[in-house]
Amino acid sequence: MEHKKISAVIFDMDGVIVDSEFVYMDYLLEFARKKNPEVTMDQLNPMVGLSRKDSWTVMKNAVDNGQTWEELRDEFAVLDIYSQVDYKRIFRPEAYTTAMELKKRGYKVALASSTGPKLIARIMEETGMRPVFDLIVSGGQFKQSKPNPEIYHYTAKTLGIPEEECFVVEDSTVGIQAGKAAGMTVAALEDDRFGFDQSQADIQIRQISEILKFLPGTENIVLCGASSYEQKYYFNQDFKALPEHIKKELQIMCVLFTEDIGGVLTMEFTPEGELDFESPLCLDMELLDRHFAALSRGEEILIPKYEFVRQMRNDSRGTPLRLGKNEIVVFEGIHALNDSIAGRHPEAAKLYISARSNINEGSVLRFKGTWMRLTRLAVRDYNFRGTGVEDTLDMWANVRRGEKLYISPFKNKADIIFDSSLPYEVSVMKHYALPLLEAVPEDNVRRGELLELIDAFQFFQPIDPELVDKGSLLREFIGGGSYHYV
């Protein structure tokens, strides 16, 4: 993208803020085929992004049954399909986090949509996006909507920003044409479902948060990567190359969630200069806080799905949740007792659960409680998170450091402290952990402490894992449990 001054970012709504177009098109195709079974989706795709009159003229031409576009529109309106759409389920949360970050960086943020004002208002209310925008403009205000650039001229004028300093996020052909005709920089959110021609756009993006790379703040470094491991590697290489005084002055930012989320979070570093992935700053604290408050008010939330193997958050696989009468919700995680989470909600009951017990034979220590946690971690990561035991061992020192910094200071604030150690655990884990640990190469830097742990297993007779109850906590690590994880 050609470097130029940008002062405002203008978002389209359908297909950008909410992934609504494919929902609408399914309804429209069903409607059209009742009129003419030969109608195809390719014939209707040009409807996307147009004003109501223009889009229904496309429908009229496709159906070709003698009805006017007004008659078809009115007949479809009786079906009231918009009331059937759950906009929270098709909302892209990264639109919220990206827009909020843009505001922090000093940009004006606006919405310019061809949709009517009443539906825009409803979608803004349901998604919580209304407070984000400095201005919301509907195509219903104008004689012609996109691809006519009038809506963008009006938006820029009302914001008090020259057109050439505006950055537009669009997806449809007509939306991109409108933005370009207005003299604005246009980013096209890739979508191959509707045959859009996005060739006129200045840049192509796969997700909304990518625009942050082109719209920097004054002292931020923004890093995007396919996975957090890649982000960690490439960021560390670049960061280490910076002069020391620059490292101290910069506010380091990292885009952690690259799949439908644009969570831009301040990061911390280990004493070795590595990104500290044990820090609570890796969590989307604001989302947790909003979810906690929403559930308390009886509202529905969408629980994000984190794919550990792909190292990314995927909200398209999220699960909706609303508390019923006399139901409770458990916020589980190593940072749950942190003041930034539980501290904001004193009404919550707080539990601290950890494998804390050493195993002694008389007065002789045979298996440390910390070994128990390392064994659980190694087996779980190997079985369910696509992480080899060598990588787990590399992370272990920082895990222990994280426990001391971010967990131990808060554990005594718990209402209940629970020791989750199981007397038969080491004997069962011997089947899983011992082969993994023994396979670690001899040149591993942690080989010494590893041999001490391997040697400790000799004091325990193995127990067949099939004897472990399906509801046992141990099943979280070895698998085969009776619980369903969302």
Summary of the structure (lengths in Angstrom):
residues: 486
radius of gyration: 27.3
end to end distance: 40.3
largest distance: 93.6
contacts: 1437
relative contact order: 0.08
helix: 44%
strand: 15%
